[in-house]
Amino acid sequence: MSGRVLYVAFVNASCAFLKGHGSRELLTDLRGRPPVWASLTRAWGCQPSTARDAVAVAQSRGWNVEIVSEEHLLRMAGVEVEDVKRLHAESKGRLW
């Protein structure tokens, strides 16, 4: 085992996040372009199909893979989940 850990959060049908040492290079190798950084979760955003491919490649390389929730990623980033949920509820119906 290489000791690397890849954290993967499947948020919905069109969004997934990857976090961990080497996750950016892994996504770049898979899709040929750098992924988008999500500053709130401090993780790389991608489509769930890409995340599933990344999990397969990471496991074949001997990495530890953990499937986590979006809330877990927020807590890892030091964000108060309750504050995010409250702000999201307050902004419902507004465009910006």
Phi and psi in degrees as a GROMACS rama.xvg file:
@    title "Ramachandran Plot"
@    xaxis  label "Phi"
@    yaxis  label "Psi"
@TYPE xy
-85.0872  -13.6324  SER-2
86.5237  -3.4617  GLY-3
-77.9454  144.321  ARG-4
-123.191  129.424  VAL-5
-109.855  120.287  LEU-6
-98.0783  129.691  TYR-7
-127.804  129.174  VAL-8
-122.431  119.589  ALA-9
-93.048  109.209  PHE-10
-85.0139  -52.2786  VAL-11
-153.95  -164.92  ASN-12
-69.0594  -12.8171  ALA-13
-128.13  7.99786  SER-14
-144.376  134.573  CYS-15
-143.889  156.135  ALA-16
-125.852  141.647  PHE-17
-123.473  138.422  LEU-18
-142.709  143.647  LYS-19
140.275  160.605  GLY-20
-62.1874  122.597  HIS-21
91.6543  -0.227245  GLY-22
-68.8477  -35.3157  SER-23
-64.8764  -46.176  ARG-24
-63.9195  -37.1371  GLU-25
-61.9641  -46.6699  LEU-26
-67.2465  -37.6127  LEU-27
-64.9172  -40.5556  THR-28
-63.5412  -37.8957  ASP-29
-72.1915  -40.6223  LEU-30
-111.385  -7.83749  ARG-31
79.6853  5.41235  GLY-32
-147.453  153.501  ARG-33
-69.1808  145.595  PRO-34
-77.9283  172.571  PRO-35
-90.8557  133.869  VAL-36
-86.6145  127.753  TRP-37
-101.597  106.681  ALA-38
-68.1445  -30.7746  SER-39
-67.2808  -44.9454  LEU-40
-89.2943  -9.98053  THR-41
53.0992  50.452  ARG-42
-145.566  167.616  ALA-43
-90.7935  130.543  TRP-44
-91.0058  144.07  GLY-45
-160.298  178.002  CYS-46
-81.4343  152.148  GLN-47
-57.466  -34.479  PRO-48
-64.1133  -38.6992  SER-49
-67.1712  -39.0291  THR-50
-63.9946  -39.7373  ALA-51
-63.9712  -40.9634  ARG-52
-63.3003  -40.2056  ASP-53
-64.7742  -38.2761  ALA-54
-62.3858  -44.2434  VAL-55
-62.5542  -45.211  ALA-56
-66.2157  -42.7019  VAL-57
-62.2828  -41.9103  ALA-58
-66.3169  -35.8872  GLN-59
-68.7818  -25.2061  SER-60
-86.2055  -1.64955  ARG-61
88.0177  14.4577  GLY-62
-78.7724  151.881  TRP-63
-81.0708  132.381  ASN-64
-118.87  128.863  VAL-65
-121.836  124.293  GLU-66
-90.5071  119.479  ILE-67
-126.192  172.397  VAL-68
-89.8344  165.165  SER-69
-62.8452  -35.5331  GLU-70
-62.7461  -37.4208  GLU-71
-63.3023  -42.1212  HIS-72
-63.033  -40.5433  LEU-73
-62.4639  -42.6195  LEU-74
-64.5842  -38.555  ARG-75
-63.3268  -30.9204  MET-76
-84.184  -2.91286  ALA-77
83.1825  20.7299  GLY-78
-96.5141  139.755  VAL-79
-78.3859  113.251  GLU-80
-62.54  -38.2033  VAL-81
-63.4563  -37.7735  GLU-82
-64.5215  -40.9476  ASP-83
-64.714  -44.2785  VAL-84
-63.8039  -39.3843  LYS-85
-65.185  -46.3375  ARG-86
-63.8072  -36.8706  LEU-87
-66.0566  -41.669  HIS-88
-65.6789  -37.1961  ALA-89
-68.4133  -30.7057  GLU-90
-92.121  1.90197  SER-91
-59.8589  133.199  LYS-92
91.6097  -13.2521  GLY-93
-98.44  146.771  ARG-94
-79.2955  -34.8865  LEU-95
